[in-house]
Amino acid sequence: MWTAGIAWDGSGYEVACIATDGTTAPTARFRADDVPGLVRHLGAVCGAQVLGVVDSTNGLLDGPLRGAGLRVLRADPWDLPARPVAGSVPALTLARRGQAQDPRLVETDTASGTLKGRDADLARAQQLSAPVADALAREGLFLERGPAGLRQVALTFDDGPSAPYTDRVLDVLREYAVPATFFCVGLHAQAAPAVLTRIADEGHCIGNHTWSHPFLPDLTRDEVLFQVDATTRAIAAVTGEAPTLVRPPYGSQTPDALECLAERGLTTVLWDRDTTDWAQPSADTITANALDGIVNGSVVLMHDGGGDRSQTVAALPVIIEALLAADYRLVTVDRMTAG
Ligand code: NI
């Protein structure tokens, strides 16, 4: 039995594998868009029986790794040594936790995602942030839903750009000639510039979704700033434009983090319709979740990255046709906030 620790940094992933008897394989590096290569590496080094361990500051890998048949455990920050601002703890540190069968590791699953067991933390952080969020909303710097007086809806896609799903989403949007908003993670934006360019070239809006998709309440102020600034740089390097919108991973927030984002001139965008496509339900469920309760100004949360999104792609034409039939205009979030 082998354990693979997977670390992230400013340029991609590092993998360290360790066997039950302590044998270690040389560490290997992968670009963020080469999770298939990473999985092949694990198969070659570790065989079929391998446990993946990720630092909780990475919310991107568990979906694709579980999709490839791995068990994925999360190590939480209070159980780990200090990490650099621009990365997780080293891959070997994570691998050794798995090898030692550290009981504090949390096994992730598709139904709960990376945040398994932390729903109460999320709710508490949101409650604590509500006064700051309300104040920012009055300044137009925080939004869950657009103006009620306009018959418009914004479709949003998180966690890409990611092959092959981002291109498939873009194909559907082009077919219906409707725009959407893509909240991109920095690791993916840096690794897939051609897809990012296509999003921009086809008239969609690109927002900032942090570098490695962490739970913001776990981060220091410097880490929040790295997550946001590095992602803005990566997007601007490709498209020539810095994003004006940001979506905190999981909708996670703290009063400080919200103020950091606002100081960067970024409008924080949440959503009011969660399709729950991240949990990979059927296309019918995704469609129903998008449309049930939709109102003027609704912001619909979907995903083009972070796992198998074929059901999201299948649901998208049905969702768009229903919205157009109900006379909703589809707009990007930046247009929605502009009125
Ligand atoms: Ni996300």
Residues whose N, C-alpha, C, O or C-beta is under 5 A from the ligand:
A	BS01	NI	D158 D159 P249 Y250
